[in-house]
Amino acid sequence: MTSLSLHLESPRRYEKLEDVVSFVAEDGSGSFGILPGRERMLTVLEFGLARFRTRRGPWQYVAAPGAVVYMAEGELHFSTRHYVLGNDFETIHDALRDEIMEEEQALKEIKLSLQGLEEAMLKRLWEMGRRGRARP
């Protein structure tokens, strides 16, 4: 039996796992599996959990808030913003939830900062317009 290489890719992290013999995930059309020898494919995964098994090990899980999966020539690329890898579902679920909550908080802070910047720019433009009209 042949195997494939699984590339887990995110902006903060990269891992290459060898000897993967099965990969199961879910996209918009439902659950699907990938076995070695699969033809080229590309799909977008739903938020949630995928699983895979290596030749020598038990099922492992990778949780992600959506991902792009690309399979070609024995290489399976799993590209996402964040992922959590492990063999205990509860631990993975909790870790992913914590990461997403941190990201949401950071996004809120960025939005507030941009809102303040926008207000300051509008105020400055308004003041410039008033000065321009006051001159003869």
N, C-alpha and C positions, 0 to 999 in steps of 0.2 A: 504494500500500500504506500502511495506517495503522500507527501504532506505539503503544506504551504507555510509561508512566512506571514505573520500578522504584524503589521506596523501600527502601533497605537500612537497617534500624533495629536498634539495640542500645542498652543503657543508656549506653554510652560514646561512641557515634558514630551519625551519621545522614548518609546520602548519597542524593540523588535523581538518577537517571540517566534521561535522556530518549532518545527515538528507539529504544527497545528493540523489536526485531522478532521475537525468539524467546527463550524461556526453557525450560531443560530441568533437571529435578530428579528426585528419587526419594522416594516416600513408602512407607508400608507395603504398598501394592498393587503397587509397581514403579515403573519410570521413566515419566515423562509429560512432555509439552511444552505450553507455553502460547504462543499466537499472539495478535496484536492482534484484538480483536473477541470474545474469549472471554467467555462468560457468567460470572456471579458464581460463585466457588468458594472453598472453604476447605479446607486440608489441613495435616497435620503432616509435615514432612520428617524423614528419617532423618539420623543423623550422617553427614557426608560433604561431597560436592562438588556444587554446582549450576553451571550455565553459562548464559550469555546472550550475545546478539549484538546490537549496535546497527546501525543502518542504514549507518553509515560505517566500522565497525570489525570486527576479528576477534573470535573467541570470547573472552570473559573468564570467569574462574572466581571463585566465591565459596564459601569453605569455612566450615562452621559445625557446631557440636555439636548439630545439630537446629535446626529453625526452624518457625514457623507462616507459611504463605503464604496470603494473602488477595487475591483478584482481584475487582475491581468497577469498572465504568465506565472502563476503560482505565488503571486504577491497580493496580499489583501491589506488595503490601506483603510484605516478607521480614523477619520479626521474629525475633530470636534473642538469646542472651546475648552471644555474640561472633561476629564474622565477620572473614574475611581476604579481601581482594579483589585480583585481579591477573590477569595473562595467562600466568604461568609456574606450572605445576602444582607442581613441586618446591618452589619458594619458598613458595607458599601452604601446602602441606602442612607444611613445617617451621615456619612461623610459627604455624599453628594448634596444632601439637603443643606448641610452647613456651608459648603462651598457656594452654593447658589444664594443662600441668604447673605453671605459676605459680599458677593458680587452685586446683588440688588442694593445693598447699603452703599457700596461705592458708586453705583450708578445714580442713586438719589443725591449723593453729595456732589457729583459732577453736574447734575441738572440744576441744583441750587446755585452752584458757582456760575454756571452759564446764564442763569436767569438774572443774577446780580450784575454780571457783565453787560448783559443786554440792557438792563434798566439804566446803568451808568452811561452807556453809549447813547441811548435815546435822550436822556437828560442833557448830555453834552451837545447833541445835535439841536435840541430845542433851544438851548441857551445861545448857540451860534446863530440860529435863525432869528432869534429876538434881537441880537446885537446888529445883525445885518439889516434889519428893517428900521432900526432906530437911527441909522446914519442917513444924512441927506443925500 
